[in-house]
Amino acid sequence: MLIRKTTEDDLKYLDAIFATCRAYMVAEGNPTQWDENYPTAAVVANDIKVGCGYVCVKEQTNEVLGTFALSDYEPEYDRMRDGVWSYDEPYVVVHRMGTLPNQGAGKFIFAYLKENYPYIRIDTHADNKTMCHMLEKEGFKRCGVVTYEGYGDRITYDYHR
């Protein structure tokens, strides 16, 4: 597997990945984190324009196994409550991470991020038990709660190497 910037050619695969993730979330008791309007390939098209869209692909076939956005600031993180960030230094933030099941892409994405970025912040819905478990397994520390207007509360995590 490898991580690379998302291209226009990748967009045709992303709605199927997001739909698979939404169905999984619903089945796991997390029906409200993502809906049919977010995230979508159209959202990722904007990520391409601003340079923050990434995909995880099979190296030999270039098959898209996962997607995520990576940026260097999240305004909502300045308003975290019920906790504190572990460090007050520059970070990258991961959003809209979705992967096909049973491919190992999620683990690969986190290994890539931890190898390439010294300080990572991320948030997820409290009902996203799979992501919460994965973050903790990957060494992320639970930090607090942020609220996104129109989307509700999210649990925050960070990782520092």
C-alpha positions, 0 to 999 in steps of 0.5 A: 500500500501507499499514500498519495494525494487524491486526484480527480480520477480517484473521485469516482471511487470515493462515494462508494467508500463513504457509503460502505463506511456509513452502512458500517457506522449504522450497523455499529450503532453510529447512525448520525456521524455521517449522512448522504450529504457528508462526506462525499466525493464533491467534498473531496473535490474541494480537498483536491483544490486546496491540497489536503486530500489523500488516498491509500491505494494498493501499490500494484493496482492503484485501487483506492482502499481509503481516503482522508483529509489532512490539514494543519489547523482546525478552528474548533480545536481552539474551543475544546472543553472537558480536557486539554491538548497534550501539547501546544505546538503545530499539528496536523489534523485528520478528517473524513477518514474512510476505508474499505473493510478488511484491507488493512488501510486504516492501520496503514494510514495511521502508521504513515501519519505517525511516521511522517508527522510528530503531532497529530490531532483527530476527532470522532463521534462518541458512537464511533466505537470502532474509530475510538478503539483504533485510535486508542490501539494506535497510541492516541490519547483522549483529550476532550470534546469539541462541537461542530455546528450542525454536527454535534459533539466529537471526542478529540484525541492526539498523538505525539511521538 
